[in-house]
Amino acid sequence: MSNYAGVSVDNFGNVGGAGKLTINANSLQLSDKSSIGASSISSKEGNITIQADNLQMRHQSQITTNASGTGNGGNINIDANTNINLENSDITANIAKEIMPYFTDILMTQATVTFGIFIISAQTTT
């Protein structure tokens, strides 16, 4: 994916869930502000799972989850069998303070991680 391309699952109401975004690929490349995202305001869903031999993120690309309201999803699971390469890109799981004590997780399993300029964070927002 490149040039602002994106894929996401979202829930902004009280009915249904945001769903689960699962990507299975030999190689996944995000570049030039591309994004993968999940947002949940009122459900237990909104998780992202990526299984790929190689994951490359370049030039301000993002993998992001946001959980707020009564939502408690927002986990990111990345299983890259060979490489995860991050260059000036973010992997972020956000959870609003009002829904504590729920937590978001970022789990990465891989052989090698290479970093350029990057941010990986799980955080509480107000």
TIMARRO-648972 format. One line per 5 residues: their letters; for each residue y, x, z of N, C-alpha, C, O, CB. Coordinates in steps of 0.05 Angstrom, whole numbers. Atoms other than C-alpha are relative to their C-alpha. Glycine has a CB too. Example, Ala and Ser with C-alpha at 12.3 -4.5 7.8 and 13.67 -1.06 7.14 Angstrom:
% TIMARRO-648972
as) -24:18:0:-90:246:156:24:18:0:24:39:13:1:-20:25 ~ -24:-16:-1:-21:273:143:22:-15:14:44:-5:18:9:9:-29 .
% end
This chain:
% TIMARRO-648972
msnya) -23:17:0:0:0:0:25:18:0:25:39:13:0:-19:24 ~ -24:-16:0:69:26:-15:24:-18:-6:22:-41:-14:-2:22:-21 ~ -25:13:6:142:7:-24:4:-27:13:6:-47:0:2:-3:-30 ~ -5:23:-16:151:-43:32:-22:-21:-1:-18:-44:9:26:-13:-9 ~ 22:19:0:83:-77:20:-9:-5:28:-8:12:45:-23:10:-18 .
gvsvd) 9:6:-27:54:-112:80:-21:-22:0:-24:-38:-19:22:-8:17 ~ 19:21:-6:-2:-155:107:1:-6:30:3:12:46:-29:8:-9 ~ -2:7:-28:0:-194:172:-13:-27:6:-18:-43:-12:30:-1:9 ~ 8:25:-10:-27:-250:214:19:-7:23:26:10:39:-30:0:11 ~ -21:7:-19:21:-290:257:-6:-28:12:-18:-45:-1:27:0:-12 .
nfgnv) 1:26:-13:23:-348:307:27:-4:13:35:12:30:-23:-3:20 ~ -27:5:-12:91:-379:325:1:-27:14:23:-35:21:21:2:-22 ~ 0:26:-13:70:-445:355:-22:-3:21:-35:16:28:-3:-22:-21 ~ 20:5:-21:25:-478:406:-27:-8:-11:-45:-13:5:11:-22:18 ~ 25:9:12:-31:-497:358:-13:23:-15:0:36:-31:4:-24:-18 .
ggagk) 14:-21:14:-84:-449:334:7:28:9:23:32:27:5:-2:-30 ~ -4:-28:-7:-85:-374:338:10:16:-23:10:7:-46:-25:12:11 ~ -10:-18:21:-56:-316:300:-22:11:-17:-18:20:-40:16:23:12 ~ 22:-11:15:-125:-295:278:-4:29:5:10:41:22:4:-5:-30 ~ 7:-28:-2:-155:-227:272:2:13:-27:-10:2:-46:-29:4:13 .
ltina) -3:-13:25:-136:-179:217:-20:24:0:-18:42:16:29:10:-4 ~ 20:-21:2:-195:-135:196:2:12:-28:1:-2:-48:-28:-11:6 ~ -1:-15:26:-191:-82:141:-23:20:0:-25:37:18:28:14:-4 ~ 22:-19:4:-253:-45:117:5:13:-27:6:0:-48:-29:-14:1 ~ -6:-14:25:-240:9:65:-11:29:2:-13:40:23:30:0:-6 .
nslql) 7:-29:1:-264:78:43:25:16:8:22:35:24:-10:8:-27 ~ -24:-15:-5:-192:102:45:23:-20:2:25:-38:-15:6:22:-21 ~ -23:18:-3:-129:66:70:25:17:1:28:35:18:-2:-18:25 ~ -25:-15:1:-60:93:52:23:-19:2:25:-39:-13:2:17:-26 ~ -25:15:-3:6:64:75:23:20:-4:23:42:8:3:-14:28 .
sdkss) -22:-18:5:70:95:49:25:-15:-6:24:-39:-14:-6:20:-22 ~ -26:11:7:144:82:40:5:-27:13:10:-47:-1:3:-2:-30 ~ -7:23:-16:155:31:96:-20:-23:-3:-11:-47:-1:27:-9:-6 ~ 20:21:1:90:-8:85:-9:-7:28:-5:9:47:-24:9:-17 ~ 7:8:-27:62:-47:144:-25:-17:2:-31:-32:-17:24:-15:13 .
igass) 22:17:-8:2:-79:176:8:-11:27:15:4:45:-28:14:1 ~ -10:10:-25:20:-127:232:-14:-26:9:-26:-40:-7:29:-6:-3 ~ 10:25:-12:-1:-183:279:19:-8:22:27:9:39:-29:3:10 ~ -18:10:-21:44:-227:322:-12:-26:12:-21:-43:-3:29:-4:-10 ~ 10:24:-13:24:-279:373:19:-9:22:26:7:40:-28:5:11 .
isske) -18:10:-21:69:-323:415:-16:-17:20:-10:-17:44:22:-17:-12 ~ 14:18:-18:18:-372:444:-30:-1:-5:-42:-22:-4:11:-27:-2 ~ 29:0:3:-53:-349:432:-12:26:9:3:45:16:-8:-5:-30 ~ 14:-24:-10:-105:-298:452:-9:17:-24:-25:35:-21:-24:-8:16 ~ 7:-15:24:-110:-271:381:23:17:-9:42:21:6:-9:-19:-22 .
gniti) -20:-17:10:-69:-226:338:-8:29:2:9:47:6:26:-5:14 ~ 10:-27:-2:-112:-164:339:-4:12:-28:-9:-3:-47:-27:1:16 ~ 3:-14:25:-118:-111:284:-24:19:3:-25:34:22:26:15:-9 ~ 22:-19:1:-183:-74:267:-1:13:-27:-1:-1:-48:-27:-14:7 ~ 1:-15:25:-185:-20:215:-24:19:1:-26:35:19:27:16:-5 .
qadnl) 22:-18:3:-248:15:193:2:13:-28:1:0:-48:-28:-15:3 ~ -4:-15:25:-238:69:140:-9:29:5:-7:40:27:29:-1:-9 ~ 7:-28:-2:-264:139:126:26:17:4:26:36:20:-15:10:-25 ~ -26:-14:-1:-191:162:118:22:-20:4:23:-40:-11:4:18:-24 ~ -24:16:-3:-126:132:143:24:18:-2:26:38:13:0:-15:27 .
qmrhq) -25:-16:4:-60:161:117:23:-19:3:25:-40:-11:-1:14:-27 ~ -24:15:-3:7:135:140:23:19:-4:25:40:9:2:-14:28 ~ -22:-17:7:70:165:110:26:-15:-3:26:-39:-9:-6:16:-26 ~ -27:10:7:145:154:104:7:-27:13:12:-47:-1:3:-2:-30 ~ -9:23:-15:161:103:159:-18:-24:-3:-8:-47:-2:28:-7:-7 .
sqitt) 18:23:1:99:60:152:-8:-8:29:-5:8:47:-25:7:-16 ~ 6:10:-27:75:18:211:-26:-16:2:-33:-30:-17:23:-17:10 ~ 21:19:-8:15:-14:244:10:-9:27:12:6:46:-29:14:1 ~ -13:10:-24:43:-60:297:-12:-27:8:-18:-44:-8:30:-4:-5 ~ 7:26:-11:22:-117:343:22:-8:20:34:9:33:-28:0:13 .
nasgt) -20:11:-19:69:-162:384:-13:-24:13:-22:-42:-1:27:-7:-14 ~ 9:23:-15:47:-210:439:22:-9:19:33:8:33:-27:6:15 ~ -21:10:-18:97:-255:475:-6:-29:7:-26:-40:-2:28:3:-13 ~ 4:28:-9:104:-324:507:-25:-1:17:-27:13:37:-3:-19:-24 ~ 25:1:-15:34:-342:530:-22:14:-16:-46:12:-9:-8:-30:4 .
gnggn) 19:-15:16:0:-297:478:-10:24:15:6:37:29:12:8:-27 ~ 10:-24:-12:-45:-242:502:-18:16:-18:-36:30:-9:-15:-6:26 ~ 14:-17:19:-72:-211:439:15:26:-4:29:35:14:-4:-15:-27 ~ -16:-24:7:-44:-150:405:-14:26:2:-1:47:6:23:0:17 ~ 14:-26:-1:-99:-97:407:-2:11:-28:-4:-3:-48:-28:-4:12 .
inida) 3:-15:25:-104:-44:353:-24:18:3:-25:35:20:25:16:-8 ~ 24:-16:1:-173:-14:338:-2:14:-27:-3:1:-47:-25:-16:7 ~ 1:-15:25:-176:42:287:-25:18:2:-27:35:20:25:17:-5 ~ 24:-17:2:-243:74:268:1:14:-27:-7:2:-47:-26:-17:4 ~ -2:-17:24:-231:129:217:-21:22:3:-18:40:19:29:11:-5 .
ntnin) 22:-18:-3:-295:167:207:6:29:-6:-7:47:5:-22:-8:-19 ~ -6:-27:7:-262:229:179:28:9:9:30:27:25:-2:4:-30 ~ -27:-9:-6:-186:234:184:20:-23:5:18:-45:-6:11:16:-23 ~ -24:17:-4:-124:199:211:23:19:-3:27:37:12:0:-14:28 ~ -23:-17:5:-61:230:182:25:-18:3:28:-38:-11:-1:12:-29 .
lensd) -25:15:-5:7:206:208:23:19:-7:25:41:3:2:-10:29 ~ -24:-15:7:72:230:178:24:-19:1:28:-36:-17:-2:13:-28 ~ -24:16:-3:137:198:202:-7:-30:0:6:-46:-14:20:6:-22 ~ 10:28:0:100:132:217:-7:-8:29:-10:10:46:-24:-3:-18 ~ 4:10:-27:86:88:278:-25:-17:2:-32:-32:-17:24:-17:9 .
itani) 21:18:-8:26:55:310:8:-10:27:9:5:47:-29:14:1 ~ -13:10:-25:53:8:364:-13:-27:7:-17:-44:-10:30:-4:-4 ~ 10:26:-11:24:-48:408:20:-8:21:24:5:41:-29:3:12 ~ -21:10:-18:79:-89:443:-10:-25:14:-23:-42:2:26:-5:-15 ~ 6:24:-15:70:-140:498:24:-7:17:36:11:30:-26:4:18 .
akeim) -24:8:-14:126:-180:529:-5:-1:30:-28:-7:39:9:-28:-9 ~ 3:-2:-29:138:-171:604:-9:-26:13:-23:-26:33:26:9:12 ~ 7:26:-12:131:-246:618:-29:-7:-1:-38:-25:13:16:-21:-13 ~ 29:7:1:57:-246:600:-17:21:14:-41:21:10:-8:-3:-28 ~ 16:-19:-16:36:-190:646:-17:-17:19:-6:-38:27:18:20:15 .
pyftd) 12:-26:1:-17:-175:672:-17:6:-24:-34:25:-23:-17:3:24 ~ 16:-6:24:-47:-178:602:9:27:-11:32:35:-7:3:-22:-21 ~ -7:-26:11:-49:-112:566:-7:1:-30:-23:-14:-40:-16:22:15 ~ 7:-6:28:-50:-86:495:-12:28:0:-6:45:16:25:-2:-19 ~ 13:-26:2:-93:-28:474:3:11:-28:4:-4:-48:-30:-2:8 .
ilmtq) 3:-14:25:-93:23:419:-24:18:3:-23:37:19:26:16:-8 ~ 24:-15:-1:-162:52:408:-4:14:-27:-6:0:-47:-25:-17:8 ~ 4:-15:25:-172:107:356:-25:17:3:-27:33:22:25:18:-7 ~ 24:-17:1:-240:137:340:-1:14:-27:1:1:-47:-26:-17:6 ~ 0:-15:25:-244:192:289:-9:28:4:-13:37:27:29:-1:-12 .
atvtf) 7:-28:-2:-263:263:273:24:18:4:24:36:20:-16:8:-25 ~ -24:-17:-1:-194:293:262:25:-17:-2:27:-35:-18:-1:20:-24 ~ -26:13:1:-123:270:276:21:22:-7:22:42:6:7:-14:27 ~ -21:-19:8:-65:305:240:27:-15:3:30:-37:-7:-4:10:-29 ~ -26:13:-5:7:290:262:22:15:-14:23:40:-13:5:-3:29 .
gifii) -26:-10:8:74:300:229:19:-10:20:16:-6:44:8:-8:-30 ~ -18:14:-19:132:261:259:-12:-27:4:-17:-42:-16:30:-2:-12 ~ 15:24:-5:99:202:293:7:-13:26:19:0:44:-30:6:-2 ~ -2:14:-26:100:150:348:-26:-16:3:-32:-32:-15:25:-18:2 ~ 22:18:-7:38:119:380:7:-10:28:9:6:47:-28:16:-1 .
saqtt) -8:10:-26:55:73:437:-11:-28:5:-15:-44:-13:30:-1:3 ~ 6:27:-9:32:12:477:22:-5:21:24:10:41:-30:-2:12 ~ -22:3:-18:92:-17:512:6:-29:7:-3:-47:-6:25:12:-13 ~ -9:26:-9:121:-75:551:29:-3:-8:45:15:-4:-4:-3:30 ~ -27:5:7:184:-107:525:11:-22:17:-4:-39:27:2:-7:-30 .
t) -13:21:-17:234:-151:562:12:-21:-18:23:-41:-7:21:11:18 .
% end
